[in-house]
Protein backbone atom coordinates (compact mmCIF):
# COMPACT_ATOMS: atom_id res chain seq x y z
CA UNK A 1 0.00 0.00 0.00
CA UNK A 2 1.23 3.49 -0.83
CA UNK A 3 1.39 6.26 1.75
CA UNK A 4 0.88 10.02 1.39
CA UNK A 5 1.71 12.46 4.18
CA UNK A 6 -0.98 15.14 4.54
CA UNK A 7 -0.48 18.69 5.74
CA UNK A 8 -1.99 19.99 8.98
CA UNK A 9 -4.91 21.65 7.19
CA UNK A 10 -6.10 18.41 5.56
CA UNK A 11 -5.38 16.47 8.74
CA UNK A 12 -7.71 18.80 10.65
CA UNK A 13 -10.47 18.18 8.09
CA UNK A 14 -10.07 14.40 8.29
CA UNK A 15 -9.88 14.08 12.08
CA UNK A 16 -13.10 12.94 13.67
CA UNK A 17 -14.68 11.69 10.47
CA UNK A 18 -16.65 8.47 10.71
CA UNK A 19 -17.36 6.31 7.73
CA UNK A 20 -16.11 6.42 4.17
CA UNK A 21 -15.53 9.88 2.65
CA UNK A 22 -15.02 10.85 -1.00
CA UNK A 23 -12.00 13.06 -1.69
CA UNK A 24 -12.61 15.44 -4.61
CA UNK A 25 -10.62 18.12 -6.41
CA UNK A 26 -11.82 21.73 -6.80
CA UNK A 27 -13.84 20.75 -9.91
CA UNK A 28 -15.69 17.97 -8.08
CA UNK A 29 -13.77 15.10 -9.69
CA UNK A 30 -13.53 12.20 -7.26
CA UNK A 31 -9.90 11.40 -6.51
CA UNK A 32 -10.51 8.51 -4.16
CA UNK A 33 -11.95 7.47 -0.85
CA UNK A 34 -10.78 7.95 2.70
CA UNK A 35 -11.66 5.39 5.37
CA UNK A 36 -10.79 6.58 8.89
CA UNK A 37 -9.34 4.11 11.36
CA UNK A 38 -9.97 3.68 15.04
CA UNK A 39 -6.68 4.82 16.57
CA UNK A 40 -6.85 2.24 19.38
CA UNK A 41 -7.12 -0.77 17.07
CA UNK A 42 -5.89 0.58 13.71
CA UNK A 43 -8.93 -1.08 12.12
CA UNK A 44 -11.89 0.54 10.34
CA UNK A 45 -14.31 2.11 12.81
CA UNK A 46 -16.99 -0.36 14.01
CA UNK A 47 -19.76 2.09 13.13
CA UNK A 48 -18.92 1.63 9.46
CA UNK A 49 -21.45 -1.16 9.59
CA UNK A 50 -21.41 -4.90 9.75
CA UNK A 51 -23.78 -6.70 7.39
CA UNK A 52 -24.85 -9.05 10.22
CA UNK A 53 -26.96 -8.42 13.29
CA UNK A 54 -25.65 -9.22 16.78
CA UNK A 55 -27.99 -12.20 16.91
CA UNK A 56 -26.66 -13.55 13.60
CA UNK A 57 -23.06 -13.22 14.78
CA UNK A 58 -23.88 -15.08 18.00
CA UNK A 59 -25.60 -17.83 15.99
CA UNK A 60 -22.56 -18.12 13.69
CA UNK A 61 -20.31 -18.65 16.72
CA UNK A 62 -22.48 -21.54 17.92
CA UNK A 63 -22.61 -23.35 14.57
CA UNK A 64 -20.64 -26.56 14.24
CA UNK A 65 -19.55 -28.53 11.23
CA UNK A 66 -17.79 -27.48 8.11
CA UNK A 67 -14.89 -28.91 6.16
CA UNK A 68 -11.14 -28.55 6.21
CA UNK A 69 -9.67 -26.37 3.48
CA UNK A 70 -7.87 -29.39 2.01
CA UNK A 71 -11.26 -31.12 1.56
CA UNK A 72 -12.68 -28.04 -0.17
CA UNK A 73 -9.71 -27.90 -2.56
CA UNK A 74 -10.05 -31.61 -3.31
CA UNK A 75 -13.76 -31.15 -4.09
CA UNK A 76 -13.03 -28.22 -6.39
CA UNK A 77 -10.47 -30.24 -8.36
CA UNK A 78 -13.08 -32.93 -9.08
CA UNK A 79 -15.41 -30.50 -10.87
URRAVEN-V39622 format. One record per residue. N is the residue number from 1. RES is the residue in three letters. SS is DSSP state (alpha for helix, beta for strand, coil for the rest). OMEGA is omega in whole degrees, 0 to 359 (999 if undefined). D_FIRST is the distance of its C-alpha to the first C-alpha in Angstrom with 2 decimals. Layout:
# URRAVEN-V39622
n = [N & N]
res = [RES & RES]
ss = [SS & SS]
omega = [OMEGA & OMEGA]
d_first = [D_FIRST & D_FIRST]
This chain:
# URRAVEN-V39622
n = [1 & 2 & 3 & 4 & 5 & 6 & 7 & 8 & 9 & 10 & 11 & 12 & 13 & 14 & 15 & 16 & 17 & 18 & 19 & 20 & 21 & 22 & 23 & 24 & 25 & 26 & 27 & 28 & 29 & 30 & 31 & 32 & 33 & 34 & 35 & 36 & 37 & 38 & 39 & 40 & 41 & 42 & 43 & 44 & 45 & 46 & 47 & 48 & 49 & 50 & 51 & 52 & 53 & 54 & 55 & 56 & 57 & 58 & 59 & 60 & 61 & 62 & 63 & 64 & 65 & 66 & 67 & 68 & 69 & 70 & 71 & 72 & 73 & 74 & 75 & 76 & 77 & 78 & 79]
res = [UNK & UNK & UNK & UNK & UNK & UNK & UNK & UNK & UNK & UNK & UNK & UNK & UNK & UNK & UNK & UNK & UNK & UNK & UNK & UNK & UNK & UNK & UNK & UNK & UNK & UNK & UNK & UNK & UNK & UNK & UNK & UNK & UNK & UNK & UNK & UNK & UNK & UNK & UNK & UNK & UNK & UNK & UNK & UNK & UNK & UNK & UNK & UNK & UNK & UNK & UNK & UNK & UNK & UNK & UNK & UNK & UNK & UNK & UNK & UNK & UNK & UNK & UNK & UNK & UNK & UNK & UNK & UNK & UNK & UNK & UNK & UNK & UNK & UNK & UNK & UNK & UNK & UNK & UNK]
ss = [coil & coil & coil & coil & coil & coil & coil & alpha & alpha & alpha & alpha & alpha & alpha & alpha & coil & coil & coil & coil & coil & beta & beta & beta & beta & beta & coil & coil & coil & coil & coil & beta & beta & beta & beta & beta & beta & coil & beta & beta & coil & coil & coil & coil & beta & beta & coil & alpha & alpha & alpha & coil & coil & coil & coil & coil & alpha & alpha & alpha & alpha & alpha & alpha & alpha & alpha & alpha & coil & coil & coil & coil & coil & coil & alpha & alpha & alpha & alpha & alpha & alpha & alpha & alpha & alpha & coil & coil]
omega = [177 & 180 & 175 & 177 & 182 & 177 & 184 & 180 & 179 & 178 & 180 & 179 & 184 & 182 & 176 & 178 & 177 & 181 & 184 & 182 & 174 & 174 & 184 & 173 & 184 & 179 & 179 & 179 & 180 & 179 & 182 & 181 & 178 & 178 & 182 & 177 & 173 & 186 & 182 & 183 & 184 & 176 & 176 & 182 & 183 & 179 & 177 & 173 & 174 & 181 & 183 & 176 & 177 & 181 & 179 & 180 & 178 & 178 & 179 & 181 & 183 & 181 & 176 & 178 & 181 & 180 & 174 & 180 & 180 & 178 & 178 & 179 & 180 & 178 & 179 & 180 & 181 & 182 & 999]
d_first = [0.00 & 3.79 & 6.65 & 10.16 & 13.26 & 15.84 & 19.56 & 22.01 & 23.34 & 20.18 & 19.40 & 22.94 & 22.48 & 19.43 & 21.02 & 22.94 & 21.48 & 21.53 & 20.02 & 17.83 & 18.60 & 18.56 & 17.82 & 20.47 & 21.96 & 25.65 & 26.84 & 25.19 & 22.61 & 19.61 & 16.44 & 14.14 & 14.12 & 13.66 & 13.92 & 15.45 & 15.27 & 18.41 & 18.51 & 20.68 & 18.52 & 14.93 & 15.10 & 15.77 & 19.32 & 22.02 & 23.82 & 21.22 & 23.53 & 24.03 & 25.79 & 28.35 & 31.22 & 32.00 & 34.91 & 32.85 & 30.41 & 33.49 & 35.06 & 32.01 & 32.25 & 35.92 & 35.62 & 36.53 & 36.36 & 33.72 & 33.10 & 31.27 & 28.31 & 30.49 & 33.13 & 30.78 & 29.66 & 33.34 & 34.30 & 31.74 & 33.08 & 36.57 & 35.87]
